[in-house]
Amino acid sequence: MNKRIAFLGLGAMGAPMARRVLAAGHPLTVWNRSPDRAAPLGAAGALVADTPADAVRDAHVVVTMLADPAAVRDVVAAFAPVLRPGTHVVDTSTIGPYALRDIADLLPEGVTLIDAPVMGSVDRAAAGELTLLVGGDADPVLPVLDLFGAVTRTGPMGSAAALKIVLINAVVTGVAVIAEAMALADAMGLPDTTVRAAMVNSPLAGIAGRAFAQGVHYPIRLAAKDVALAVATTAMPLALAAHERLTAFSRDSERDLGHLVELVRESASLKTASHSAP
Ligand SMILES: NC(=O)c1ccc[n+]([C@@H]2O[C@H](COP(=O)([O-])OP(=O)(O)OC[C@H]3O[C@@H](n4cnc5c(N)ncnc54)[C@H](OP(=O)(O)O)[C@@H]3O)[C@@H](O)[C@H]2O)c1
């Protein structure tokens, strides 16, 4: 447990994951663009670096958990020049395979890149119960990945980044479908509890469970980013429609994805009311 880990990106997901590294006894250096988010990790025993390059200088394993492709590209470009051969860079963000390839091109010879995007939200990040989809030569970093949750190997580097987009696009689009199903139930005068109970006993159970989940925080803005990564790849009219719904409620973009259900129901009920007005 004497290998120094660098963890960059201490947002809703990154902060609890970095805490698990510290709790396991690894020497840890952290960096976050907004320093106030790094301070609690510093108080808990991590070194807080001023720059991405300072964070990774002495690290054996570098973990990034950042918002989107642009953020990962900027941060990796800032630290890549100081990486030593033999360092392993693990990106756990959701950025898709094309951005991952660009990032691989930024890394010096002898540095390996592993894509390890995660399924599960902040609750499972804190408990070390995420599902990690892992691509590339991950054997040397498995003890670190194990701290975050269960590892599913997907194949070569980039395969996990791709699979994550496949899964999360279907989940987000599915939540949009549940939102419209609830709006339809409202319009037909069905009680909320009856509809939810029926969903749990139907093939919709899993996705309805996500739509109504509590204690999770996957903001609508990140869900829109993930669906955008999918629709940029191939023709996906259903996902495009879901993306339109996600971006229509910009004032609520920090709310969890599940809040989409209430937003869609509210907007549908306004239309139902105006149709039935005399
Ligand atoms: N939330 C979830 O339930 C969930 C679940 C699975 C996967 N994910 C994925 O995990 C990643 C992180 O999600 P999150 O919920 O932790 O997001 P978040 O709370 O918004 O945190 C985003 C992190 O990225 C940093 N960042 C954003 N733009 C940057 C830039 N241009 N340069 C440097 N740093 C930048 C932020 O720094 P500041 O603090 O300075 O803003 C913050 O540390 C995303 O790719 C997301 O899609 C999220």
The ligand as a MOL file (V3000), in Angstrom:
LIG
                    3D

  0  0  0     0  0            999 V3000
M  V30 BEGIN CTAB
M  V30 COUNTS 48 52 0 0 0
M  V30 BEGIN ATOM
M  V30 1 N -22.8950 11.7840 -10.8870 0
M  V30 2 C -23.1200 10.5150 -11.2270 0
M  V30 3 O -24.0630 9.8640 -10.7270 0
M  V30 4 C -22.2280 9.8260 -12.2220 0
M  V30 5 C -22.3130 8.4360 -12.3370 0
M  V30 6 C -21.4720 7.7730 -13.2240 0
M  V30 7 C -20.5700 8.4990 -13.9980 0
M  V30 8 N -20.5240 9.8620 -13.8830 0 CHG=1
M  V30 9 C -19.5500 10.5730 -14.7270 0
M  V30 10 O -18.4420 10.8850 -13.8940 0
M  V30 11 C -17.8750 12.1380 -14.2850 0
M  V30 12 C -17.8700 13.0970 -13.1000 0
M  V30 13 O -19.1970 13.2590 -12.6560 0
M  V30 14 P -19.5520 14.0910 -11.3210 0
M  V30 15 O -20.9570 13.7700 -10.9840 0
M  V30 16 O -18.4790 13.9200 -10.3180 0 CHG=-1
M  V30 17 O -19.4990 15.5830 -11.9160 0
M  V30 18 P -19.2850 16.9680 -11.1220 0
M  V30 19 O -19.7530 16.8740 -9.7190 0
M  V30 20 O -19.8540 18.0170 -12.0160 0
M  V30 21 O -17.6940 17.1280 -11.0970 0
M  V30 22 C -17.0040 17.3910 -12.2750 0
M  V30 23 C -15.5260 17.5340 -11.9900 0
M  V30 24 O -14.8670 17.9270 -13.2070 0
M  V30 25 C -14.1570 19.1390 -12.9520 0
M  V30 26 N -14.0940 19.9400 -14.1690 0
M  V30 27 C -15.1170 20.3050 -14.9770 0
M  V30 28 N -14.6420 21.0090 -16.0350 0
M  V30 29 C -13.3010 21.1000 -15.8810 0
M  V30 30 C -12.2640 21.6910 -16.6470 0
M  V30 31 N -12.5180 22.3320 -17.8050 0
M  V30 32 N -11.0010 21.5850 -16.1830 0
M  V30 33 C -10.7420 20.9380 -15.0220 0
M  V30 34 N -11.6710 20.3450 -14.2450 0
M  V30 35 C -12.9430 20.4210 -14.6860 0
M  V30 36 C -14.9130 19.8190 -11.8390 0
M  V30 37 O -14.0900 20.7830 -11.2350 0
M  V30 38 P -14.7490 22.0110 -10.4000 0
M  V30 39 O -15.0030 21.4620 -9.0220 0
M  V30 40 O -13.7230 23.0640 -10.4480 0
M  V30 41 O -16.0220 22.3970 -11.1230 0
M  V30 42 C -15.2060 18.6190 -10.9510 0
M  V30 43 O -14.0560 18.2220 -10.2490 0
M  V30 44 C -18.7030 12.6120 -15.4820 0
M  V30 45 O -18.0770 12.2120 -16.6760 0
M  V30 46 C -20.0210 11.8910 -15.2980 0
M  V30 47 O -20.7250 11.7370 -16.5170 0
M  V30 48 C -21.3220 10.5390 -12.9990 0
M  V30 END ATOM
M  V30 BEGIN BOND
M  V30 1 1 1 2
M  V30 2 2 2 3
M  V30 3 1 2 4
M  V30 4 1 4 5
M  V30 5 2 4 48
M  V30 6 2 5 6
M  V30 7 1 6 7
M  V30 8 2 7 8
M  V30 9 1 8 9
M  V30 10 1 8 48
M  V30 11 1 9 10
M  V30 12 1 9 46
M  V30 13 1 10 11
M  V30 14 1 11 12
M  V30 15 1 11 44
M  V30 16 1 12 13
M  V30 17 1 13 14
M  V30 18 2 14 15
M  V30 19 1 14 16
M  V30 20 1 14 17
M  V30 21 1 17 18
M  V30 22 2 18 19
M  V30 23 1 18 20
M  V30 24 1 18 21
M  V30 25 1 21 22
M  V30 26 1 22 23
M  V30 27 1 23 24
M  V30 28 1 23 42
M  V30 29 1 24 25
M  V30 30 1 25 26
M  V30 31 1 25 36
M  V30 32 1 26 27
M  V30 33 1 26 35
M  V30 34 2 27 28
M  V30 35 1 28 29
M  V30 36 1 29 30
M  V30 37 2 29 35
M  V30 38 1 30 31
M  V30 39 2 30 32
M  V30 40 1 32 33
M  V30 41 2 33 34
M  V30 42 1 34 35
M  V30 43 1 36 37
M  V30 44 1 36 42
M  V30 45 1 37 38
M  V30 46 2 38 39
M  V30 47 1 38 40
M  V30 48 1 38 41
M  V30 49 1 42 43
M  V30 50 1 44 45
M  V30 51 1 44 46
M  V30 52 1 46 47
M  V30 END BOND
M  V30 END CTAB
M  END
